[in-house]
């Protein structure tokens, strides 16, 4: 819009200059034909100036588009990097769980192996005893009884011994089958573990590559003034998009609460006594401010707290998580509804421990500090809103 106005202005100036020159030559006593020639020459110069302005305008537009692509590519890389880091954490968790299962299976396998060895020794002794019994003959054993009572006792005992032997051998077969199944399962688990380790290694390589690409783009953005301005413009657009998103979320939340008859909280009573959500230093404050580098006015809808990457982020009050995802310009972000149309926002997060629909207790760790969506390094962007409109968080936080 500014460039178009400048172009129109330049064209108008050229026309006025031509008219002025015509009057000047006329007043200087030149003939009409001489004046006409001079005017034609100046018209050519004006047309050339106009052409150059249009070319410059097209070049500026092309540069602006390239800069926007770089800023959008940076956001895309950060989003992919965040996903890759989450995937790596998930793979490591799966690998650790699998490792625990493998250890359990190995322990169980060793126990079964010992039981089988004991069973095989017993079976070996029983086979020898049965062989001797077979040689002697069952009837001969029973016939050697001293009395009828002794006969039946021997018969009953022999029956029980044979039944026990049969059960023991059957149990031994079952244990061998279980051992074989466990061994097969163990082999598969070890194969799966190798695949997970390979996937983890690949993901770590992907993360390393994305970090290098992000670092390169960030250096370019920080070193080029035009890219910084494009970044500021992108952040302003992201802030406007965030306003719309929060209004949509709160509207949907209000409808649901009306349907379900959910009781609202007492967040208003905590004004001035809330704790800072993270340990750190407040480096930017709520409200309008002038960007001295570009001499433009901006508005900060929250506060930025500079903190160590990985520092725990706490919910300032209990509530329901209504948003937990990536948001352009803010990176990984959580929004918690506290009732009575109050909500708090936590952005530039690294690890996120809450998902949409979860309940958060006051002081509970909901995430860790990161630099997702930030070009200024690790920090927490914190906002407090009422009816979707941002308010100064410092008025709600405990002093000191």
C-alpha positions as CSV (number, residue, x, y, z in Angstrom):
1,X,0.0,0.0,0.0
2,X,2.8,2.4,0.9
3,X,4.8,1.5,-2.3
4,X,1.7,2.1,-4.5
5,X,1.2,5.6,-3.0
6,X,4.9,6.4,-3.5
7,X,4.6,5.3,-7.2
8,X,1.5,7.4,-7.8
9,X,3.1,10.4,-6.1
10,X,6.2,10.1,-8.3
11,X,4.1,10.0,-11.5
12,X,2.1,13.0,-10.4
13,X,5.4,14.9,-9.6
14,X,6.7,14.0,-13.1
15,X,3.6,15.4,-14.8
16,X,3.7,18.6,-12.7
17,X,7.4,19.0,-13.6
18,X,6.7,18.7,-17.3
19,X,3.9,21.3,-17.0
20,X,6.2,23.6,-15.0
21,X,9.0,23.2,-17.5
22,X,6.6,24.0,-20.4
23,X,5.6,27.3,-18.7
24,X,9.2,28.1,-17.9
25,X,10.3,27.7,-21.6
26,X,7.3,29.6,-22.8
27,X,8.2,32.4,-20.4
28,X,11.8,32.2,-21.7
29,X,10.6,33.2,-25.2
30,X,11.0,29.8,-27.0
31,X,8.8,29.1,-30.0
32,X,5.9,26.7,-29.7
33,X,7.7,24.1,-31.8
34,X,10.8,24.3,-29.6
35,X,8.7,24.0,-26.5
36,X,6.9,21.0,-28.0
37,X,10.2,19.3,-28.6
38,X,11.4,20.0,-25.1
39,X,8.1,18.7,-23.7
40,X,8.4,15.5,-25.7
41,X,11.9,15.0,-24.4
42,X,10.7,15.4,-20.8
43,X,7.8,13.1,-21.4
44,X,10.2,10.4,-22.5
45,X,12.3,11.0,-19.4
46,X,9.1,10.8,-17.3
47,X,8.0,7.6,-19.0
48,X,11.5,6.1,-18.3
49,X,11.2,7.2,-14.7
50,X,7.8,5.6,-14.5
51,X,9.1,2.4,-16.0
52,X,12.0,2.3,-13.5
53,X,9.5,2.9,-10.6
54,X,7.4,0.0,-11.8
55,X,10.5,-2.3,-12.1
56,X,11.6,-1.3,-8.6
57,X,8.1,-1.9,-7.3
58,X,8.1,-5.4,-8.9
59,X,11.6,-6.0,-7.4
60,X,10.4,-4.9,-4.0
61,X,7.3,-7.1,-4.2
62,X,9.5,-10.0,-5.3
63,X,11.9,-9.4,-2.3
64,X,8.9,-9.2,0.1
65,X,7.6,-12.5,-1.2
66,X,11.0,-14.1,-0.8
67,X,11.3,-12.8,2.7
68,X,7.8,-14.1,3.6
69,X,8.8,-17.5,2.2
70,X,11.9,-17.5,4.4
71,X,9.9,-16.6,7.5
72,X,7.2,-19.2,6.7
73,X,10.0,-21.8,6.0
74,X,11.5,-21.0,9.4
75,X,8.1,-21.7,11.0
76,X,7.8,-24.9,9.0
77,X,11.3,-26.1,10.1
78,X,10.5,-25.3,13.7
79,X,7.3,-27.3,13.5
80,X,9.1,-30.2,11.9
81,X,11.8,-30.0,14.5
82,X,9.3,-30.1,17.3
83,X,7.6,-33.1,15.8
84,X,11.0,-34.9,15.3
85,X,11.9,-34.2,19.0
86,X,8.6,-35.5,20.2
87,X,9.0,-38.6,17.9
88,X,12.5,-39.2,19.3
89,X,11.2,-39.0,22.9
90,X,8.4,-41.5,22.0
91,X,10.9,-43.9,20.4
92,X,13.2,-43.7,23.4
93,X,10.2,-44.4,25.7
94,X,9.2,-47.4,23.5
95,X,12.8,-48.6,23.5
96,X,13.0,-48.3,27.3
97,X,9.7,-50.1,27.8
98,X,10.8,-52.9,25.4
99,X,14.1,-53.2,27.2
100,X,12.2,-53.7,30.5
101,X,10.1,-56.4,28.8
102,X,13.2,-58.1,27.4
103,X,14.7,-58.2,30.8
104,X,11.5,-59.7,32.3
105,X,11.4,-62.2,29.5
106,X,15.0,-63.2,30.0
107,X,14.4,-63.6,33.8
108,X,11.3,-65.7,33.1
109,X,13.2,-67.7,30.5
110,X,16.0,-68.5,33.0
111,X,13.4,-69.5,35.6
112,X,11.7,-71.8,33.1
113,X,15.1,-73.2,32.0
114,X,15.9,-74.1,35.7
115,X,12.5,-75.7,36.2
116,X,12.8,-77.7,33.0
117,X,16.3,-79.0,34.1
118,X,14.8,-80.0,37.5
119,X,11.9,-81.6,35.8
120,X,14.1,-83.5,33.3
121,X,16.3,-84.9,36.2
122,X,13.1,-86.0,38.0
123,X,11.7,-87.5,34.8
124,X,15.0,-89.3,34.2
125,X,14.9,-90.9,37.7
126,X,11.3,-91.8,37.2
127,X,12.0,-93.5,33.9
128,X,14.6,-95.7,35.6
129,X,12.1,-96.6,38.3
130,X,9.3,-97.3,35.8
131,X,11.8,-99.5,33.8
132,X,12.6,-101.5,36.9
133,X,8.8,-101.7,37.8
134,X,8.1,-103.0,34.3
135,X,10.9,-105.6,34.6
136,X,9.5,-106.7,37.9
137,X,5.9,-106.5,36.8
138,X,3.0,-104.6,38.5
139,X,1.2,-107.9,39.6
140,X,4.4,-109.2,41.2
141,X,4.7,-106.0,43.2
142,X,1.1,-106.2,44.3
143,X,1.3,-110.0,44.9
144,X,4.1,-109.6,47.4
145,X,1.7,-107.7,49.8
146,X,1.4,-109.2,53.3
147,X,-2.3,-108.7,53.5
148,X,-5.4,-107.6,51.5
149,X,-5.2,-104.2,53.2
150,X,-1.5,-103.9,52.2
151,X,-2.5,-105.0,48.6
152,X,-5.0,-102.2,48.2
153,X,-2.7,-99.7,49.8
154,X,0.1,-100.6,47.4
155,X,-2.4,-100.4,44.5
156,X,-3.6,-97.0,45.5
157,X,-0.1,-95.7,46.1
158,X,1.1,-97.1,42.7
159,X,-1.8,-95.4,41.0
160,X,-1.0,-92.0,42.6
161,X,2.7,-92.3,41.7
162,X,1.9,-93.1,38.1
163,X,-0.6,-90.2,37.9
164,X,1.9,-87.8,39.5
165,X,4.5,-89.0,37.0
166,X,2.1,-88.4,34.2
167,X,1.2,-84.9,35.4
168,X,4.9,-84.1,36.0
169,X,5.8,-85.2,32.4
170,X,2.9,-83.3,31.0
171,X,3.9,-80.2,33.0
172,X,7.4,-80.6,31.7
173,X,6.2,-80.6,28.1
174,X,4.1,-77.5,28.8
175,X,7.1,-75.7,30.3
176,X,9.2,-76.6,27.3
177,X,6.5,-75.3,24.9
178,X,6.3,-72.1,27.0
179,X,10.1,-71.8,27.0
180,X,10.1,-72.1,23.2
181,X,7.4,-69.5,22.8
182,X,9.2,-67.2,25.2
183,X,12.4,-67.6,23.3
184,X,10.7,-66.8,20.0
185,X,9.1,-63.8,21.6
186,X,12.4,-62.7,23.0
187,X,14.1,-62.9,19.6
188,X,11.3,-60.8,18.1
189,X,11.5,-58.2,20.8
190,X,15.3,-57.9,20.3
191,X,14.7,-57.4,16.6
192,X,12.1,-54.7,17.4
193,X,14.6,-53.1,19.7
194,X,17.2,-52.9,17.0
195,X,14.6,-51.4,14.6
196,X,13.7,-48.8,17.3
197,X,17.4,-48.0,17.9
198,X,17.8,-47.5,14.2
199,X,14.7,-45.3,14.0
200,X,15.9,-43.3,17.0
201,X,19.4,-42.8,15.4
202,X,17.7,-41.7,12.1
203,X,15.4,-39.3,14.1
204,X,18.4,-37.8,16.0
205,X,20.1,-37.3,12.6
206,X,17.0,-35.6,11.3
207,X,16.8,-33.4,14.4
208,X,20.5,-32.4,14.0
209,X,19.9,-31.5,10.4
210,X,16.8,-29.4,11.2
211,X,18.6,-27.6,14.0
212,X,21.4,-26.6,11.6
213,X,18.9,-25.4,9.1
214,X,17.0,-23.5,11.7
215,X,20.2,-21.9,13.1
216,X,21.2,-20.8,9.6
217,X,17.8,-19.3,8.9
218,X,17.8,-17.6,12.3
219,X,21.2,-16.1,11.7
220,X,20.0,-14.8,8.3
221,X,16.8,-13.3,9.9
222,X,18.8,-11.6,12.7
223,X,21.5,-10.2,10.3
224,X,19.2,-8.8,7.6
225,X,17.1,-5.8,8.6
226,X,14.5,-6.5,5.9
227,X,14.0,-10.0,7.2
228,X,13.7,-8.7,10.8
229,X,10.9,-6.4,9.6
230,X,9.3,-9.3,7.8
231,X,9.5,-11.3,11.0
232,X,7.9,-8.5,13.0
233,X,5.1,-8.2,10.5
234,X,4.7,-12.0,10.6
235,X,4.5,-11.9,14.4
236,X,1.9,-9.1,14.3
237,X,-0.2,-11.3,11.9
238,X,0.3,-14.3,14.2
239,X,-1.0,-12.2,17.2
240,X,-4.1,-11.3,15.2
241,X,-4.6,-15.0,14.3
242,X,-4.2,-15.9,17.9
243,X,-6.9,-13.4,18.9
244,X,-9.3,-15.0,16.5
245,X,-8.3,-18.5,17.6
246,X,-8.9,-17.7,21.3
247,X,-12.3,-16.1,20.6
248,X,-13.3,-19.3,18.7
249,X,-12.1,-21.5,21.5
250,X,-13.9,-19.5,24.2
251,X,-17.1,-19.4,22.2
252,X,-17.1,-23.1,21.7
253,X,-16.2,-23.6,25.4
254,X,-19.1,-21.4,26.5
255,X,-21.5,-23.4,24.4
256,X,-20.3,-26.6,25.9
257,X,-20.5,-25.3,29.5
258,X,-24.0,-24.1,28.9
259,X,-24.9,-27.5,27.6
260,X,-23.3,-29.4,30.4
261,X,-24.1,-26.9,33.2
262,X,-20.4,-26.7,34.3
263,X,-19.7,-24.4,37.2
264,X,-17.3,-21.6,36.7
265,X,-14.2,-21.0,38.7
266,X,-13.2,-18.3,41.1
267,X,-10.1,-17.0,39.2
268,X,-11.0,-13.3,39.9
269,X,-10.2,-13.9,43.6
270,X,-6.5,-14.6,42.8
271,X,-5.7,-11.2,41.5
272,X,-2.3,-10.1,42.8
273,X,-1.5,-13.5,44.4
274,X,-0.6,-15.7,41.4
275,X,2.9,-17.1,41.2
276,X,5.2,-16.5,38.2
277,X,4.7,-19.6,35.9
278,X,8.4,-20.1,35.5
279,X,11.7,-19.2,37.2
280,X,13.3,-16.5,35.1
281,X,13.7,-12.8,34.3
282,X,10.9,-10.8,32.7
283,X,12.5,-9.2,29.6
284,X,9.5,-7.7,27.8
285,X,6.3,-6.2,29.3
286,X,2.6,-5.9,28.5
287,X,1.4,-3.0,26.4
288,X,2.3,-0.7,23.5
289,X,6.0,-0.1,22.8
290,X,8.1,1.5,20.0
291,X,10.4,-0.8,18.0
292,X,13.4,1.6,17.9
293,X,15.1,-0.4,15.1
294,X,12.3,0.1,12.7
295,X,10.6,3.1,14.4
296,X,7.2,1.4,14.5
297,X,4.7,1.0,17.3
298,X,3.8,-2.5,18.4
299,X,1.7,-4.1,21.1
300,X,2.8,-6.8,23.5
301,X,-0.2,-8.8,24.6
302,X,1.7,-10.6,27.4
303,X,5.1,-10.8,29.1
304,X,8.2,-12.7,28.0
305,X,10.2,-14.5,30.7
306,X,13.7,-15.4,29.8
307,X,14.5,-18.8,31.3
308,X,16.8,-21.8,30.9
309,X,15.7,-24.3,28.3
310,X,14.0,-27.2,30.0
311,X,12.9,-25.2,33.0
312,X,9.6,-26.4,34.4
313,X,6.5,-24.3,33.5
314,X,3.7,-24.3,36.0
315,X,0.0,-23.6,35.7
316,X,-0.7,-20.4,37.6
317,X,-4.2,-21.7,38.6
318,X,-6.3,-24.8,38.1
319,X,-8.4,-25.2,35.0
320,X,-9.1,-27.1,31.8
321,X,-6.7,-27.2,28.9
322,X,-8.6,-25.9,25.8
323,X,-5.6,-25.8,23.5
324,X,-2.4,-27.8,23.3
325,X,-0.7,-27.7,19.9
326,X,1.6,-25.8,17.6
327,X,0.6,-22.2,16.7
328,X,2.5,-20.2,14.1
329,X,4.6,-17.5,15.7
330,X,4.2,-19.0,19.2
331,X,5.5,-22.6,18.7
332,X,4.2,-25.2,21.1
333,X,1.5,-23.5,23.1
334,X,-1.0,-24.3,25.9
335,X,-4.1,-22.4,26.8
336,X,-5.9,-23.1,30.1
337,X,-9.5,-22.0,30.8
338,X,-10.0,-21.0,34.5
339,X,-13.7,-20.2,34.3
340,X,-15.5,-16.8,34.5
341,X,-14.1,-16.1,31.0
342,X,-10.5,-16.0,32.2
343,X,-7.7,-18.0,30.5
344,X,-3.9,-18.1,30.6
345,X,-1.6,-18.8,27.7
346,X,1.9,-20.4,27.7
347,X,4.0,-20.3,24.5
348,X,7.5,-21.2,23.0
349,X,7.3,-24.5,25.0
350,X,9.7,-27.4,24.5
351,X,8.1,-30.5,26.0
352,X,4.4,-30.4,26.6
353,X,2.8,-32.6,29.3
354,X,-0.8,-31.7,28.8
355,X,-3.2,-32.3,25.9
356,X,-6.5,-30.7,25.1
357,X,-9.3,-31.7,27.6
358,X,-6.9,-32.4,30.4
359,X,-7.3,-30.8,33.9
360,X,-4.4,-28.8,35.3
361,X,-3.9,-28.2,39.0
362,X,-2.6,-24.9,40.4
363,X,1.2,-25.2,40.4
364,X,1.3,-28.4,38.3
365,X,4.1,-28.7,35.8
366,X,2.4,-28.5,32.4
367,X,5.5,-28.1,30.1
368,X,9.1,-27.0,29.9
369,X,10.7,-23.9,28.5
370,X,11.8,-23.9,24.9
371,X,12.4,-21.6,22.0
372,X,9.8,-23.0,19.5
373,X,8.4,-20.1,17.4
374,X,10.9,-17.7,19.0
375,X,13.8,-15.9,17.3
376,X,15.1,-14.6,20.6
377,X,16.2,-17.8,22.3
378,X,14.7,-19.8,25.2
379,X,11.8,-18.0,26.9
380,X,8.2,-18.3,28.0
381,X,5.6,-16.0,26.5
382,X,2.8,-15.7,29.1
383,X,-0.6,-14.1,28.6
384,X,-3.7,-13.6,30.7
385,X,-7.0,-12.9,29.0
386,X,-10.5,-12.0,30.0
387,X,-13.4,-12.4,27.5
388,X,-10.6,-13.1,25.0
389,X,-9.0,-9.7,25.5
390,X,-5.4,-9.6,26.8
391,X,-4.8,-7.9,30.2
392,X,-1.6,-7.1,32.0
393,X,-0.4,-10.3,33.8
394,X,1.8,-8.3,36.2
395,X,-1.4,-7.0,37.9
396,X,-2.3,-10.6,38.7
397,X,1.1,-11.9,39.7
398,X,2.4,-11.8,43.3
399,X,4.8,-8.9,43.7
400,X,8.5,-9.8,44.3
